[in-house]
Amino acid sequence: MNIKAEKKQKIRYRIRKKVSGVAAKPRLSVFRSNADIYVQLIDDNEGKTLASASSKDKDIAAQKGTKSEKSKLVGQAIARKATELGISKVVFDRGGNLYHGRVKNVADGAREGGLQF
C-alpha cells in the first residue's frame, strides 16, 4: 500500500472509532472512487446494510451532468430510500475523504431529501 492510501486508511479508522450507527440512527457511509460514488445506510449493531445508492444506479447513470451533480442525485436517492424505511436521522461517515466536492454534494443532497445529521 502506498503512503497516500495508508494515510487515508488511518483517517478512516480514526473516524470509525468515533462514528457508529444503530437501527434508529444508521451510519451514512460514503465511498468515492475516481469515477463513481457509493453511499450506504449501515446498522453497525447488526452489521447490516439497510439501504444503498450509487452513481451507477440506472436512473442516476442515465442523467447527463458532472460527477458532482450526480453525487447530489445520489444523496437525494439515499434520502428517499431512508424515508421509505422510516429513517430521518443519520450519522455521516465521510470515509476518510475531505468534506468537500462530491462528498459534500452527497451530504447536501441527503439534507435536501429530508435527512438530518
N, C-alpha and C positions, 0 to 999 in steps of 0.2 A: 504494500500500500504506500502511495506517495505521501509526502509531508502534508499537502493540502487536504487530502482525504482523511488523514489521521487527525488533523486539527478539527475538521468538520465533525468527525465521529466523537471526539471528546466533547464538543459543544452539544451534540445530540444527547450524549449520556448525561451531561450536566442538566439539560432541560428536563429529561425524563425522570431525574431524581426528584424534581420539584412538581412536575405536572403528571396528574393521574386522573383518569376518567372513571366514573361509575355509571350505572344504567340510567339514573335520573339526570346526570350531567356528564355525558361522554366526552372523550378527548377527540378534538377535530385535528387529525394528523395530516400534514401536508408533505408530499414528496414531489420534488421538482427535478425533472430531468432536463436535458438541453432542449428536447423537442416538445415534451408534454408535461402536464401537471396532474397529479392524482391526489384526491382527498378521501379520508375515511373517518367515520364516526366509530370510535372504539370504546367498548366497555372493558376496562383493564381488570376488573374483578373476575369476570368470566373469561377474559381473553378472547372476546368475540368481536367481529366487525358487525356493527348494526346497519350501516349504510355506506355506500361509496359512490363516488363520481369522478370522472376524469375527462380530459380534453379529447380522449379517444372515443367517448360515447357518440353514437350516431348523430343525435340531434345537435351536439356541440361541434363535432368534426365537420358537419355539413355547412356550418356557418363560415362566412368569409370574415377575415379580420386578423389582427395581430395576435401573438401568443398572449399578450397582456389582456386583450379584450376577451379572448376565450377563457382566460383564468377567472375573470369576473363572472362569466356564464357558469363555470364550474362551481363557484361559490354559491350562486343562486340555485343551481341544481341540487347541491347538498342541503341547502336550507329547505327547499321544497320537500325533499325526502325526509328530512328530520321532522318537519311539521306533520307529515303524514304519520310518523311514528309517535307523535305527541311530545316531541322534544323541543324545548325552546331555549335552554341554556346549555352551553358547551364550554369546554376548556380548550384554548387554542394552543396547538403544538406546531411550531414553525419548522421542526425537523432539522435544526442546525443551519437553516438558511437565514439570511438577514430579513428583517421585516421591512421589505422594500420591493418594489416592482411587482412581479407576478404573485408572490406570496401575499403581499398587501392587497392586491386586487381580489384574491380569493376571499380574504377576510372581509373586504368591503362588500363584495357580492353576497356573502353569507349574512352580513348585517342587514343589507337591503332586503334579503329574503325573510328576515324576522328573527334570526338567531341572536342571542345575547352572549357576549363573553368579554 
